[in-house]
C-alpha cells in the first residue's frame, strides 16, 4: 500500500491515473472481459467438445441390441401382444419370454 503523506496532489493524481489506465488497457487486451474472456472461451470449447463426444457415444451405442434393454423390452412387448391376441398359447409365451430374458 502506498502512503501519500508529504506528497503533492499532482503526484497522487498521477498515480491514480496510471493505475486506472493500466486496468483499462489490461481489460482491452483480454477481449474487454478483464481476463475472464479467455476463461469463458475455453469453457465454451470444452462444453461443445463434451456435447460432441456425448452425441457420438449415444449414436453408436443406441442401435445395439446388447447395449441396453430397449430392444429386449420391445421384443417382450411384441410377445405379450401376440399372446393377448391369441396367436400363441401360454406355454409358448412363457418359453419365449424366458429365452428373451436369458439373452
C-alpha positions in Angstrom: 0.0 0.0 0.0 1.3 3.4 -0.9 1.3 6.2 1.6 0.8 9.7 0.2 1.9 11.7 3.3 4.0 14.6 2.3 3.5 14.1 -1.5 1.9 16.6 -3.7 -1.7 16.4 -5.0 -0.3 16.1 -8.6 1.7 13.0 -7.6 -1.4 11.3 -6.2 -3.4 12.2 -9.2 -0.7 10.9 -11.5 -0.6 7.6 -9.6 -4.4 7.2 -9.7 -4.5 7.9 -13.5 -1.7 5.5 -14.1 -3.5 2.7 -12.2 -6.8 3.4 -14.0 -5.1 3.4 -17.4 -3.3 0.1 -16.6 -6.5 -1.6 -15.6 -8.3 -0.3 -18.7 -5.5 -1.4 -21.0 -5.3 -4.9 -19.4 -9.1 -5.3 -19.9 -8.8 -4.4 -23.6 -6.0 -6.8 -24.2 -8.1 -9.6 -22.7 -11.0 -9.0 -25.0 -12.7 -6.4 -22.8 -13.6 -9.0 -20.2 -10.7 -8.2 -17.9 -9.2 -11.7 -18.3 -12.4 -13.6 -18.0 -12.9 -13.7 -21.7 -10.3 -16.3 -22.3 -11.6 -18.4 -19.5 -15.1 -18.4 -20.9 -13.8 -19.1 -24.4 -12.0 -22.3 -23.1 -15.1 -23.3 -21.1 -17.3 -22.9 -24.2 -14.9 -25.0 -26.3 -14.9 -27.7 -23.6 -18.7 -27.8 -23.4 -19.0 -28.1 -27.1 -16.4 -30.9 -27.2 -18.2 -32.7 -24.4 -21.5 -32.4 -26.3 -20.0 -33.8 -29.5 -18.4 -36.8 -27.6 -21.7 -37.5 -25.9 -23.7 -37.4 -29.2 -21.2 -39.7 -30.9 -21.3 -42.2 -28.0 -25.0 -42.1 -27.8 -25.4 -42.6 -31.6 -23.1 -45.5 -31.7 -24.5 -47.4 -28.7 -28.2 -46.8 -29.0 -28.6 -49.1 -32.0 -27.0 -52.2 -30.4 -29.3 -54.9 -29.1 -27.0 -55.9 -26.2 -26.3 -52.3 -25.1 -29.5 -51.9 -23.3 -32.9 -53.3 -22.5 -34.8 -51.3 -25.1 -34.8 -53.9 -27.9 -35.4 -56.7 -25.4 -38.3 -54.8 -23.9 -39.7 -54.3 -27.4 -39.5 -58.0 -28.2 -41.1 -58.9 -24.9 -43.9 -56.3 -25.6 -44.5 -57.9 -29.0 -44.6 -61.3 -27.4 -47.2 -60.1 -24.9 -49.3 -58.7 -27.8 -49.2 -62.0 -29.6 -50.3 -63.8 -26.5 -53.1 -61.3 -25.9 -54.4 -61.7 -29.5 -54.4 -65.5 -29.0 -51.7 -66.1 -31.7 -49.6 -68.1 -29.2 -50.5 -70.3 -26.3 -49.4 -69.8 -22.7 -46.6 -72.4 -22.8 -45.1 -70.8 -25.9 -45.4 -67.3 -24.3 -43.5 -68.4 -21.2 -40.9 -70.3 -23.1 -40.1 -67.4 -25.5 -40.2 -64.9 -22.7 -37.7 -66.9 -20.7 -35.4 -67.1 -23.8 -35.6 -63.4 -24.2 -34.7 -62.8 -20.6 -31.7 -65.1 -20.7 -30.0 -63.2 -23.5 
